[in-house]
Amino acid sequence: MVMPESSERHRTVSRRPHGPAIRPVAGARVPLRRLLRVASVASGIQFGWALQLSLLTPYIQELGIPHAWSSLIWLCGPLSGLFVQPLAGHMSDRCTSRHGRRRPFIVAGAVSIVIAVLIIGHSADLGWLIGDRGGVRHRAIGFFVVGFWLLDVANNFSQGPCRALLADLTGKDHRRNRVANAYFSLFIAIGNVFGYATGSFSGWYKILPFTLTNACSVNCANLKSAFLIDIVFIAITTYLSVSAVQELPLDSSDRSSLVVEEGMGQSNHASEAFLWELFRTFRYFSGYMWVILLVTSLTWIGWFPFTLFDTDWMGREIYGGKPNEGQSYNSGVRMGAFGLMLNSVVLGITSLLMEKLCRKWGAGFVWGISNIFMALCFLAMLVLTYVAKNMGYIGHDFPPNSIVSAALIIFALLGAPLAITYSVPYAMICSRVESLQLGQGLSVGVLNLAVVIPQVVVSLGSGPWDQLFGGGNSPAFAVAALAAFASGLIAILALPRSGAQKPRTLT
């Protein structure tokens, strides 16, 4: 429950599948500036994600993992997201902490992120301490995977309750819900800008010289330094977010309703109750909501190869380098991080225009057009790869400015559809679950299933596919283009351009 948001009335236990309704509290709507502060934690979370997306695929290969299998390291993220975000949303819907429902999860996630980035940044040092020597550093890889897994769990643990808190604050006001999600997308862009800018700078080891050790070379020291900066950033944004609103603990009537529900046949075991609620939720979804889940899944089949191999593509296909073989690859990775920073600037600008675009053309139509545009960008990456391979500079020189500029333009343009992906699906889902009374936390978590399942598929297949077809990233981007184009067509044809379709209510 959130102050000073109000609701119309208490809902009876018999009409809701789980969790207490938000207790009505007298007062005006939450000001937009408070929504802005609540959403600010997204920038702290995304700062670490930006470092992860731009630097960790190359770093994995520097530790000795072949490119063909590097995508499997990313498999832990989707698998953790498959269960963690729905479970975190479910638990936050029912949380009886005196600090509120959502804020304890946001803080716990932030602390876990700090621990995870410390492990990742120091994985080479930890591996060295227990005997790592030679080309393939198995112990460092082990520490890295543990930290990587924890980072993904922590990110999913924080983001679901944060989006649910924004939904609590906006209530049934669909316009304010879209604005709140646009704020969230804006802060994702801000976190990306700072994160990618940090990742593209190659001189952090000079500013923080203690990061350079026997086990940690210049590239490793820059990575470690960037994650130390991330710790400061996440601490500041978490404080701004959790101090922006005062959540009320569940009152005695809400606590009693939980007991009554559990006495009506639901298991007291947390995991059993969660799985029951998760699968029961799908039963009440309208056809409209199923379309949203389908489009989301196809959209992320498109996005995930890009998030996996964006800087790797720049280092390999554009700069013609390989990990641990000269400076071409590392130069390409840093240029790719700079391109992702430009991507985030466009993402932020698009986030500010989101409400006007959706109000004018309809959220579904805007989403569909953006996905088709995304597909065209991926096709442009394939064309640019072909052109670069046939220009004759690979293996002899750095790429010409025209090729680098074209790659950076593609990276930047992809920021527009990415902003819509981060905002529109969540706003569409959250604006329709109020009448279903499913709980915002669990509903956001259910949407996340549509995000992580395609990520699992792509993680399993992209590396081996790329190796099978010559060791580059082109096959993965070809699949991404097809999936993005299909999702765009479905969104345009199956989602209404304007007006909110009312979902079924529970009986």
C-alpha positions in Angstrom: 0.0 0.0 0.0 1.2 3.4 -0.9 0.4 6.9 0.5 -1.3 9.0 -0.6 -2.9 6.9 -3.4 -6.6 6.2 -2.9 -8.8 3.3 -4.1 -12.6 3.1 -4.3 -13.3 0.3 -1.9 -12.1 -2.9 -0.3 -12.6 -6.0 -2.5 -13.9 -9.2 -1.0 -11.8 -12.2 -0.6 -14.1 -14.3 -2.9 -13.4 -12.0 -5.8 -9.7 -11.9 -5.9 -7.3 -14.8 -6.7 -4.7 -13.8 -4.1 -3.3 -11.1 -2.0 -5.0 -8.2 -0.1 -6.3 -5.2 -1.9 -4.6 -1.9 -1.4 -6.2 -0.3 1.7 -7.9 3.0 0.8 -6.0 6.0 2.0 -7.3 9.5 1.9 -5.3 12.0 -0.2 -4.5 13.4 -3.6 -2.8 11.5 -6.4 0.9 11.0 -6.0 2.7 13.9 -7.7 4.7 13.2 -10.8 7.9 14.3 -9.2 7.5 11.4 -6.7 6.8 9.0 -9.5 10.0 10.3 -11.1 12.0 9.6 -7.9 10.5 6.1 -7.5 11.5 5.3 -11.1 15.0 6.6 -10.6 16.2 3.3 -9.2 16.0 1.9 -12.8 19.0 4.0 -13.7 21.1 2.4 -10.9 20.0 -1.1 -11.9 20.6 -0.4 -15.6 24.0 1.1 -15.0 25.2 -2.4 -14.0 23.2 -3.9 -16.9 24.9 -1.6 -19.4 28.3 -2.7 -18.2 27.2 -6.3 -18.3 25.8 -6.0 -21.8 28.7 -4.1 -23.3 31.7 -5.7 -21.6 31.0 -9.1 -20.2 30.6 -11.1 -23.5 34.1 -10.0 -24.5 35.4 -10.6 -20.9 34.0 -14.1 -20.9 36.1 -14.9 -24.0 39.2 -13.3 -22.5 38.9 -15.7 -19.6 39.0 -18.6 -22.1 35.4 -19.4 -23.1 35.0 -19.9 -26.9 32.7 -17.6 -28.7 30.5 -20.6 -29.7 29.7 -21.2 -26.0 29.7 -17.7 -24.6 25.9 -17.4 -25.0 25.4 -20.3 -22.7 26.9 -18.2 -19.8 24.0 -15.8 -20.4 21.5 -18.7 -20.0 21.6 -18.2 -16.2 20.0 -14.8 -16.6 16.8 -15.9 -18.4 16.5 -19.0 -16.1 16.7 -16.9 -13.0 14.3 -14.3 -14.5 11.9 -17.1 -15.4 11.2 -17.7 -11.7 12.6 -14.9 -9.7 10.6 -11.9 -11.0 7.2 -13.6 -10.9 8.1 -15.0 -7.4 9.3 -11.5 -6.2 6.1 -9.9 -7.6 4.0 -12.6 -5.9 5.8 -12.2 -2.6 5.6 -8.4 -2.7 1.9 -8.5 -3.3 1.5 -10.4 0.0 4.4 -8.8 2.0 3.4 -7.8 5.5 6.6 -5.9 6.4 6.2 -2.8 8.4 8.3 -1.0 5.7 5.7 -1.7 3.1 5.2 -4.3 0.3 7.6 -3.2 -2.5 10.4 -1.3 -0.8 12.0 -4.2 1.1 12.4 -6.1 -2.2 13.9 -3.1 -3.9 16.5 -2.6 -1.2 17.3 -6.3 -0.9 17.8 -6.4 -4.7 20.1 -3.4 -4.6 22.3 -5.0 -1.9 22.5 -8.2 -3.9 23.6 -6.3 -7.0 26.4 -4.7 -5.0 27.6 -8.2 -3.9 27.3 -9.6 -7.4 29.4 -6.8 -9.1 32.1 -7.2 -6.5 32.4 -10.9 -7.3 32.4 -10.3 -11.1 34.9 -7.5 -10.9 37.3 -9.5 -8.7 36.7 -12.9 -10.4 40.2 -12.9 -12.0 41.9 -12.0 -8.7 39.9 -14.6 -6.8 40.8 -17.2 -9.4 44.5 -16.3 -9.2 44.4 -16.6 -5.4 43.4 -20.2 -5.6 45.7 -21.3 -8.4 44.6 -20.0 -11.8 47.4 -19.9 -14.3 47.5 -20.2 -18.1 45.1 -19.4 -20.9 41.8 -20.8 -19.7 41.2 -19.6 -16.1 38.7 -22.1 -14.9 38.5 -20.9 -11.3 38.0 -17.3 -12.4 35.2 -18.5 -14.8 33.6 -20.2 -11.8 33.6 -17.0 -9.7 32.4 -15.0 -12.7 29.4 -17.3 -13.4 28.4 -17.2 -9.7 28.5 -13.4 -9.7 26.8 -13.3 -13.1 24.0 -15.5 -11.8 23.6 -13.4 -8.6 23.5 -10.2 -10.6 20.7 -11.4 -12.8 18.7 -12.7 -9.8 19.2 -9.4 -8.1 18.1 -7.3 -11.1 15.0 -9.4 -11.5 14.3 -9.2 -7.8 14.4 -5.4 -7.9 12.8 -4.5 -11.2 9.5 -6.4 -10.7 8.6 -4.8 -7.4 9.7 -1.3 -8.6 7.3 -1.5 -11.6 4.6 -2.9 -9.3 5.1 0.1 -7.0 4.6 2.5 -9.9 1.4 0.6 -10.8 0.3 0.9 -7.1 0.9 4.6 -7.2 -1.0 5.2 -10.5 -4.0 2.9 -9.7 -6.6 2.9 -12.4 -5.3 6.1 -14.1 -4.1 4.5 -17.4 -2.5 7.7 -18.6 -0.5 8.2 -15.4 0.5 4.5 -15.6 1.9 5.1 -19.1 3.7 8.2 -17.8 5.2 6.3 -14.9 6.4 3.5 -17.2 7.8 6.2 -19.5 9.7 7.6 -16.5 11.0 4.1 -15.8 12.2 3.8 -19.4 13.8 7.3 -19.2 15.8 6.3 -16.2 16.8 3.1 -18.0 18.2 5.3 -20.7 20.0 7.5 -18.2 21.6 4.4 -16.5 22.5 3.1 -20.0 24.2 6.4 -20.9 26.3 6.5 -17.8 27.0 2.7 -17.9 28.0 2.6 -21.6 30.1 5.8 -21.3 31.9 4.2 -18.3 32.4 1.1 -20.3 33.8 2.9 -23.4 36.5 4.7 -21.4 39.8 2.9 -21.4 41.6 4.8 -18.7 39.9 3.9 -15.5 42.9 1.8 -14.3 44.9 5.0 -14.3 42.3 6.8 -12.1 42.0 3.7 -9.8 45.4 2.2 -10.1 44.8 -0.3 -7.3 42.5 -2.3 -9.6 45.5 -3.3 -11.8 47.0 -6.6 -10.4 49.0 -9.6 -11.5 45.8 -11.4 -12.3 43.9 -8.4 -13.7 45.2 -6.8 -16.8 44.3 -3.4 -18.2 40.9 -4.5 -19.7 40.1 -6.4 -16.5 41.1 -3.4 -14.3 38.8 -1.1 -16.3 35.9 -3.6 -15.9 36.6 -3.7 -12.1 36.8 0.0 -11.8 33.5 0.5 -13.7 31.7 -1.9 -11.4 33.0 0.0 -8.3 31.5 3.2 -9.8 28.3 1.2 -10.3 28.1 0.5 -6.5 28.1 4.2 -5.8 25.4 4.8 -8.4 23.1 2.1 -7.2 23.4 3.2 -3.6 22.3 6.8 -4.5 19.4 5.8 -6.8 18.0 3.2 -4.4 17.9 5.8 -1.6 16.1 8.3 -3.8 13.6 5.7 -4.8 12.7 4.1 -1.5 12.5 7.5 0.3 10.2 9.0 -2.3 7.0 7.5 -0.9 5.8 6.0 2.4 4.2 2.6 2.1 1.9 1.5 4.8 2.1 -2.0 6.3 -0.8 -4.3 5.7 -3.4 -3.7 8.4 -5.1 -6.4 10.5 -8.0 -6.9 8.1 -5.6 -7.5 5.2 -3.5 -9.9 7.3 -6.7 -11.8 8.2 -7.7 -12.0 4.6 -4.5 -13.8 3.8 -5.2 -16.3 6.5 -8.7 -16.8 5.2 -7.4 -17.4 1.6 -4.9 -20.0 2.8 -7.7 -21.7 4.7 -9.8 -22.0 1.5 -7.5 -24.7 0.0 -4.3 -22.9 -1.0 -1.1 -24.5 0.2 0.9 -22.8 2.9 4.1 -23.7 1.3 5.4 -20.6 -0.4 6.7 -22.2 -3.6 3.5 -24.3 -4.1 1.3 -21.3 -3.6 3.4 -19.3 -6.0 3.2 -21.9 -8.7 -0.5 -22.3 -8.2 -1.1 -18.5 -8.5 1.2 -18.2 -11.4 -0.6 -20.8 -13.6 -4.0 -19.8 -12.3 -3.3 -16.2 -13.4 -3.2 -17.3 -17.1 -6.8 -18.6 -16.7 -8.2 -15.1 -16.4 -6.2 -13.6 -19.3 -8.3 -12.3 -22.2 -7.3 -12.9 -25.8 -6.0 -9.3 -25.8 -3.5 -10.1 -23.0 -2.4 -13.3 -24.7 -1.6 -11.2 -27.8 0.5 -8.9 -25.6 2.5 -11.9 -24.3 3.0 -13.3 -27.8 4.3 -10.0 -29.2 6.5 -9.6 -26.2 8.0 -13.0 -26.7 8.7 -12.4 -30.4 10.1 -9.0 -29.6 12.7 -10.4 -27.2 13.7 -13.1 -29.6 14.6 -10.1 -31.7 16.4 -8.1 -29.0 18.3 -10.8 -27.2 20.9 -11.6 -29.9 21.6 -7.8 -30.0 22.1 -7.6 -26.2 24.3 -10.7 -26.3 26.6 -9.7 -29.2 26.3 -6.0 -29.8 29.9 -5.0 -28.8 31.2 -8.4 -29.9 29.7 -7.8 -33.4 31.5 -4.4 -33.5 34.8 -6.0 -32.5 34.6 -9.0 -34.8 32.6 -8.0 -37.9 33.4 -4.3 -38.1 36.9 -4.1 -36.6 37.9 -7.7 -37.7 39.5 -8.6 -34.4 39.4 -11.5 -32.0 39.7 -11.7 -28.2 43.2 -11.7 -26.9 44.6 -11.2 -30.4 45.8 -7.6 -30.8 44.0 -4.3 -30.2 41.4 -4.4 -33.0 38.9 -6.4 -31.0 39.2 -4.3 -27.8 38.9 -1.1 -29.9 35.8 -2.4 -31.5 34.3 -3.3 -28.1 34.9 0.2 -26.8 33.4 1.7 -29.9 30.4 -0.6 -29.5 30.0 0.7 -26.0 30.1 4.2 -27.3 27.4 3.2 -29.9 25.2 1.8 -27.1 25.6 5.2 -25.2 24.2 6.9 -28.3 21.5 4.2 -28.4 20.6 5.2 -24.8 20.4 8.9 -25.7 17.8 8.1 -28.4 16.1 5.8 -25.9 15.7 8.7 -23.4 14.4 11.1 -26.0 11.8 8.6 -27.2 10.8 7.9 -23.6 9.9 11.6 -23.2 7.8 11.5 -26.4 6.1 8.1 -25.5 2.9 9.4 -24.1 2.2 11.7 -27.1 3.0 9.0 -29.6 0.7 6.5 -27.9 -2.1 9.0 -27.4 -2.0 10.0 -31.1 -1.6 6.6 -32.8 -2.4 4.0 -30.1 0.0 2.0 -28.0 -0.4 -1.2 -30.1 0.2 0.5 -33.4 3.3 2.4 -32.1 4.7 -0.9 -30.7 4.1 -2.7 -34.0 5.8 0.0 -36.1 8.8 0.2 -33.8 9.3 -3.6 -34.1 9.3 -3.5 -37.8 11.8 -0.6 -37.7 13.9 -2.8 -35.4 13.8 -5.6 -37.9 15.1 -3.2 -40.6 17.9 -2.1 -38.4 19.0 -5.8 -37.9 18.9 -6.3 -41.6 21.1 -3.2 -42.0 23.6 -4.8 -39.6 23.7 -7.9 -41.9 24.3 -5.7 -45.0 27.0 -3.8 -43.2 28.7 -7.0 -42.2 28.7 -8.2 -45.8 30.1 -4.9 -47.0 32.8 -4.8 -44.3 34.0 -8.3 -45.2 34.4 -7.4 -48.9 36.3 -4.1 -48.4 39.6 -5.8 -47.8 40.7 -3.9 -44.6 40.0 -6.7 -42.1 43.2 -8.2 -40.8 45.3 -5.2 -42.1 43.9 -2.0 -40.8 41.1 -0.4 -38.7 37.8 0.1 -40.5 37.2 3.3 -42.5 35.2 6.0 -40.9 32.2 5.4 -43.2 31.8 1.8 -41.9 32.2 2.9 -38.2 29.7 5.8 -38.7 27.1 3.5 -40.3 27.4 1.0 -37.4 27.1 3.8 -34.8 24.0 5.2 -36.6 22.3 1.7 -36.5 23.1 1.4 -32.8 21.7 4.8 -32.1 18.5 4.3 -34.1 17.7 1.1 -32.2 17.3 3.2 -29.1 13.8 4.2 -30.3 12.2 0.7 -30.5 14.1 -0.3 -27.3 12.4 2.6 -25.4 9.0 1.3 -26.5 9.9 -2.3 -25.6 10.8 -1.2 -22.1 7.6 0.8 -21.6 4.6 0.0 -23.7 4.1 -3.8 -22.9 4.3 -3.1 -19.1 1.9 -0.2 -19.3 -0.6 -2.2 -21.4 -0.5 -5.1 -18.9 -0.6 -3.0 -15.7 -3.6 -0.9 -17.0 -5.7 -4.1 -17.5 -5.0 -6.1 -14.4 -6.9 -3.9 -12.0 -10.3 -5.3 -12.9 -8.8 -8.9 -12.8 -7.5 -8.1 -9.3 -4.5 -10.4 -9.9 -2.0 -8.2 -8.1 0.4 -5.9 -9.9 3.5 -7.7 -8.7 2.5 -11.1 -10.0 1.1 -9.6 -13.3 4.4 -7.9 -14.1 6.1 -11.2 -13.3 3.9 -13.0 -15.7 4.8 -10.6 -18.4 8.4 -11.3 -17.6 7.8 -14.9 -18.5 7.2 -13.8 -22.0 10.6 -12.0 -21.9 12.8 -14.7 -20.5 11.5 -17.8 -22.3 12.7 -16.6 -25.7 15.9 -15.6 -24.0 16.5 -19.2 -22.9 15.9 -20.4 -26.5 18.3 -17.8 -28.0 20.9 -18.5 -25.3 20.9 -22.2 -26.1 21.0 -21.7 -29.9 22.8 -18.5 -30.8 26.4 -19.5 -30.1 26.3 -22.9 -31.7 24.3 -21.5 -34.7 26.9 -18.8 -35.2 29.7 -21.3 -35.0 28.0 -23.6 -37.4 27.7 -20.9 -40.0 31.2 -19.5 -39.9 31.8 -18.2 -36.4 30.2 -14.8 -36.8 27.1 -13.2 -35.4 25.1 -13.0 -38.6 22.8 -16.1 -38.1 21.6 -14.8 -34.8 20.8 -11.3 -36.2 18.9 -12.9 -39.2 16.7 -14.8 -36.7 16.3 -11.5 -34.7 15.1 -9.6 -37.8 12.5 -12.3 -38.7 11.2 -12.4 -35.1 11.0 -8.6 -34.8 9.2 -8.3 -38.2 6.6 -10.9 -37.2 6.0 -9.3 -33.8 5.4 -6.0 -35.5 2.8 -7.3 -37.9 0.9 -9.1 -35.1 0.9 -5.9 -32.9 -0.4 -3.8 -35.8 -3.1 -6.3 -36.8 -4.2 -7.7 -33.5 -3.8 -4.8 -31.0 -6.3 -1.9 -31.3 -4.9 1.5 -32.2 -6.9 3.4 -29.6 -9.2 2.7 -26.7 -8.7 0.2 -23.9 -10.2 -3.2 -24.4 -11.8 -4.3 -21.1 -10.5 -7.7 -19.9 -12.7 -10.3 -18.3 -13.6 -9.9 -14.7 -13.5 -12.8 -12.3 -16.7 -14.4 -11.2 
